[in-house]
Amino acid sequence: MNWKNSTLLSLLSVLLLTGCSRQNATTYEPEITQASSAETKLTFFGYKYEALNVAAIEDSLQSYMQQHNRVSITYESIKGTDYYEILEKRIDTHNGDDIFMVDQASMLELEKKGALADLSDLSTLDNFSDLVKHQMQANGPLNYVPTSISAFGLYCNEDLLKQHKQKIPENLDEFMKVCDYFKQKGITPIIANNDISLKTVALAKGLYPIYQQKDKDKLLQQFNSGEQDLAKALQPGFELVETMIEHGYVDCEEALKTEKTKDDLLLFAKGKQPFMLSGAWAAPRLRDLQPEFTFSIHPYPILEDGSALVINIDTRISVNADSPHVKEAKEFVEYLTQKDVLWKFVNSQSSFSPLKDEQLADDIAIQSLGPYLTNGRSVIGADDTLIYPIWNLTRSSTQQLLQHEDSETVTKDLQKQLTQIREDAYHESND
């Protein structure tokens, strides 16, 4: 089966409806003969737009439609945070796609609206690891399945470090010393973006002690009830980020306008700075920029006794509860989460498999991350046990820090937001 780009007319329709620039939208649809003969036409909306990812999705769609010639599936992707705004608008106006990608924050909102179909009867659920199943079932109905476990890491320019006789840091003391060294040489050591870089540092530092406890889930539930203060737990993370900023390890003005896994990669590829904080899945994109140095990706060296890895149960797939084709959409999602099919997608993202094998993608740059998934030194950035959209909230918090708010003020602001979310949840449950 051959694929082609959507016609200009269909693309323009999407762009006019959503207000997105043409560069941010990509649409792939089956050949006209396949689409016209199909009895069921499904639409799949996502935020994966990179060539490797889209090729993996395309292969999955092709294989599925070859086996189910009465079904046609069109995949459309929107790049960046615009995706979630458009997803919400489509759902609110009853124009939602049959299948779509969600994250923890959007899932919490769509759950309230009853927009997510129950996926608890999928035959592939037992293939997922215990960690992933625990997350999927953390807050009631099972309404998404993940297609990867993503990781966040410290990108290291190994050639630049060797040139300066510095080594890859393995704990907080070593990290601060090497950053101080480069700062003294007139080099800002860390490239950070305006989203995932510093918030994952704060989450790792703040939540690591919680994840070391045997009663971790109980403690997370106490954050939900307000018995324990989540903002206070995160304060050591905010303080570490504040220290990094005060020491000049990050260019705040630059970071605030640096888009994740795009602008930061362009800056790092120049080879003038030793470190970058970003998603490990961006390694293929960095390699495509043909940097003239060797790089590797490592867990965050932000603990006194070593490093911690931030992970997310990621690229979540949900089915629209209001779709006229819920049954067919669920059948495709079930197919997508079969081991062999899923592995192609995981490997294209330089990520971990969410299945029991916990297989790590082949990318050589991320191999040092592998042991941290099972050695007890990982933190889930957007834990489903929490009722808060913590991924979005900490993004705002670290942006405040980049604007030179102090960590105490940032912590108090987060406390207010968390209190409001709890109050809203209480009122909704009693309406």
N, C-alpha and C positions, 0 to 999 in steps of 0.2 A: 504494500500500500504506500503510495507516495503522499508526501505532505507539501503544503505550500503556505506562504503567508496569506493572511486574510486580504480581501480586496480593500482598496483604499477607502471605499464607501463604508465598509463595516468598521474599519479602524476609526474613521472620522466620526462615526456615530458614537462609538465608545468614548472618544475624546471630548466630544461636545457635551455628552451626558455627564461626564465626570470632571471636566475641567482640567484634565491632565494634558501635559505636553506630549506630543507624538513620541518623543524619545523615551517616555516612561511606560509605554504600552506595547505589548507584544501579543499577537494572537496567532495561534496555530489551529487549523481545522482540517478535517479529513477531506479527501478528494470529493469533488461534487457528486460523482456517481455513488460513492459510499453514503454520503450524507442524505442524498435524495431517496435512496432505497431503504434507509433505516426506519424502523418502526418507532424506535425510542431515540431521541436526541438529547444527550446530556451535555451540560456545560460545567466546566471545571475552572474555578477562579483561584489564582494563587499569586504569590509574591516571588516565586523563583523564576528569574529571567535570564540567568547566566547561561551561556551556550552549553556548557557541560550538563547543567541541571535540566535544561529544557530538552536536550537530546535524550537524557535518561527518561524523562517523563514521556517524550514522544515515542520512544521505544516501547514503553509500557502500554501506552494507548494503542499503538499499532498492533502489538501482540494480542491485546484484549479484543480488539475489534475483528481481528482475523479469526478469533475463536467464537465471536458473538457477532455475526454479520448483520443482525437486526438492530444493533446498537451503534450509534455514532456519538463520539465525544469530542468536544471542542475545548481546547485549553487556552485560557487568556491570563496573562500576567501583567501586574502593575508594579512598578519598582518603587521601593521606599515606603515611608510612612503614609503616603497617599493611599496605599492599598487598603488600610484599615478604615479610613474615612469612607472610601467608596463601598467597601463591604457593608458597612453599617447603613449607608444610604440605600443600598439595594435591598437589604433585609427590611428596613423600615418602610419602603415603598412597595413591598411584596414583589420585587423584581430580583430576588436572590437567585444565585446559581444553584444547581443541584448539589454540587460538591465544592467545597472551598477550604482554604488553609486558614488556621487560626493560631493565635498565641494565647498565653495564659490570660492576659488582660482582656482581649476581645472575647475569649471564651466565657469569662465571668459575665460580661455584658449580654452576650447572646443567650446564655443560660437563663437569665432573668426574663428574656423575651420569649422563651420557649421555642427558640429558632433552631435548636440542635436535635437531630434525630437520635434515638437510643441505638447504640451500636453493640450492646451487650450480647447479642446473639451471633456475632461474627465468629466463624469457625477458626479463625487464625489467632484468636486472643491468647490461647495457651502457648503460642510461640514466643510471646514477649517475655523479657526478663522480669524477675521479681521486682526490681527497682522500678521499671517502667509500669508494670501492672499496678503497683502500689500508688503511683502518681495518677494513673488513669482513673482509679477507683477512689481517690482521696475524698472527693466531695460529692458523693451521691451517684447520679446516673452516669454511665460510661458513654460519653458523647463525642469522643475523638479518638483517633489512633495516630501515634507518632510514626514518622518514617525515618527518624534519625535521632541520635543524641549528639548535640553540638557541643563544642568546647571552645573556651576562650583562653588565649595564651599570650605570653611574652615573646614576640618575634625578636630574634637576635641576629644582628649582622655579625656573623662570625669573623669575617675578614677584618672588619674595623676593630673589633675587640682584640684580635691577635696583633694587629698593627700597633695598638696601644698597650700591648702586654697585659690586657685585662681578660678575665675569664667570665664565663656565663655564671651569673649569681645563682646561688642555691638556697639562700635564706635572706632575711630582711637586712641583716647587718652588711652582708656582701652586696646586696642590691643598692643600699644607700651609699656605700663606699664607691662603687663603680660609677654611680650617677654623679656623686660629688666630683670624682676624677674628671669626667667629661665636662661638667659644668665649669670647673676651673680652667679647662682648655678652651672655653668659649663655645662649647657645643651643648645645645639643649638636648639632653639624653633621650627623652621619651616623646614619641609621636603619639598623640591621643586624638580620638575623634569626639564628636559632640553627643555620642550616644552610649555605646557599649564599653568603652575603654575604662573610664574611671568608676563607673557604677559597679562593674564586676569586681574591681579591686575592693571597693567598699563592702560589697556583699560577701566576698571571700573573707576579708578580715573580720567583719562583724559577725557573720553566721558560722564561721568555722567552729568556735567553741560549742555552739548548739549542736552541730552535726557530730560532735564527738561524744555526745551523751547517749546512753542507752534508751532514755525516755524522750528522744528527740521529738517524736510526733506529739507527745503530751505537751512539750514546751511550745511547739508551733501552735497547737490548739489554744494554749494560754495566751499567745499573742493575738489570736482571733477574738478571744473573749475580753481582752484588755487586762487580764490578771497579770500578765507580763508585758513589758513595754518593748515593742519591736524597734521603735525609733532609738531607744537607749541602747539596745543590743547592737544596732548598726553604728552607733556613735564612734566606736574605735575605728571603724572603716572610714567614716567621714574625716576623722582626725588624721588618719594616715594620708588620705588624699589631700587634705589641707596642708600637711607637712610637705608633700611632694610639690605642691604649688608654691608654697613659701620659699622652698629651696631652689626654685627655678628649674625643676626637672621637666616641667611642661610649659609650653607657650600657651597661656590661657586664651589670648585673642585668636590665635590660630586654631586652637582646639574647638572653640565655639562655632567656627564656620567650616570645620572639617567633617565631611560626611563619612559615615562608617563604611569600611570595606570598599572604598572608592578613592576619595581624596587622600585618606591616610596611606593607602598603598602607593599612590603616586609620590608622596613625600618620602616614604621609606625607601622606595626603589632608587632614589637619587644616591643612596649609599653614604649619606653624610651624618647619619645619626645611628646610634647603636641599637635602640630599642623601639618597638611599637607594641601597643596594647590593642588587640583586635581579635576577631573571630578566626579560629583555626581553619574554617571552611574557605577562607579567602586565599589560602596558599596557592591554589592553581591560578587565581587572578593575578597574584603578585608575580608568579613565575611567567605569566604571559607578558608582563611588562619588561621581561628580560633584564633583571637587575644584574649588575656586574660584580656580584658577590654571592657567597654562600650564606643561606639563612636557615635557621631552625626555630621551632616553636616549643616553648617550655611552660610548665605551670607557673603560677605567680609566686615569686620568692618573697612573700610578704609576711612570713611567720618567723619567729625567733629560731625555731628548730627545723625550718625547711620551707617547703612550698605547698600550695593548695591549688587545686584545679576547680574552676567554675564550669559547670555543665548545665545544659538545658534539655529537657525532653521536648524535641523540636520538630519543626515542619509538620505540624499537627493537621490531620485531615478530618473534616467533619462533613456531615450530610445535612442538607436543609430539611428541617422537619415539615416545611410547607411545600416541598417539591412534589409535583405530580408523579415523580418517578423515584420515590424513596427506595423501593425494592431494588430497582436496577442500579441506582447509585450505590447502595450498600454492597451489591454484588461486585461492582467495580472496586470499591475500597477493599473488600475482602481479597480480591485478586492482587491488588497493589501491595498488600501486606504479606503475601506469600514470600518465603525466605529468598528464593532465587530472584524474584522480581524486585524485592525490596533492596537486596544487596547492590544492584546496579545503581540505584538512586543514592544509597549511603555512600558508595565509593565515589560517586560524582561530587559529593559534598565535602570530602575530606573529614568525615565524621565517624562516630561510633554507630554500630548497629544497635537498634533498640531490642533486638531479639535475644534469646537466651545465650547465643554464642558470643554476644558482646564483641563481635569482630570489629577491628579497627581498619579504616580505609587504608589503601596501599601507599598513600602519599608519604614519602620518606621524611618530609619535614615535620610531621606530627607524631612520629613513633615514640618520642619521649613522653607523650601524654598518656599512652596506653595504660601503664601500671596504675595510674591514679584513679581510674574508674573503679578499681577493686581494692585498693590499699587503704581505704578509709580516710583519704585526704582530699575528698571532693565535696563541693557544696553545690546544691541546685539553685541556680539563680532565680528562677521563677517557680517556686515550689507550689504544687497544686493543693497542698494542705492549707495554705494561707488563703484567706478570703479577700486579700488585698491585691490590687494590680501592682505588685511590688516592682516589677520590671519598669513600668512607666514612672512610678513614684520616685525611684532612685535615680532615674535619668534626670528628672527635674531637680533633685537634690544636688547631684554632682554638677549640674549646670549652674546652680546657685554658687557652689564653691568656685567654679571657674570665673564667676563674676565677682569673686572676692568677698562673698558672705562668709562669716566664720562658722565653724562646725557646730558650735552651740546653737546658733540661730537656725541653722539648717535642721538640726535635730528637733528643735521646738516646732518648726514649721511642719515637719513630717508627723510629729505627734498630733498636731491639730488635724491633719488630713486623715490619719488613721482613725482618730476619734469620730470624725464625721462619717467615715465609711461604716464604722460599727453602728452608729446611730441610724444611718439610712437602712442598713440591713435589718436592724431591729424593727423599724417602722414598717418595712416591706413585709416582714414575716408576720406582722400583727394586723395588716390591712385585711 
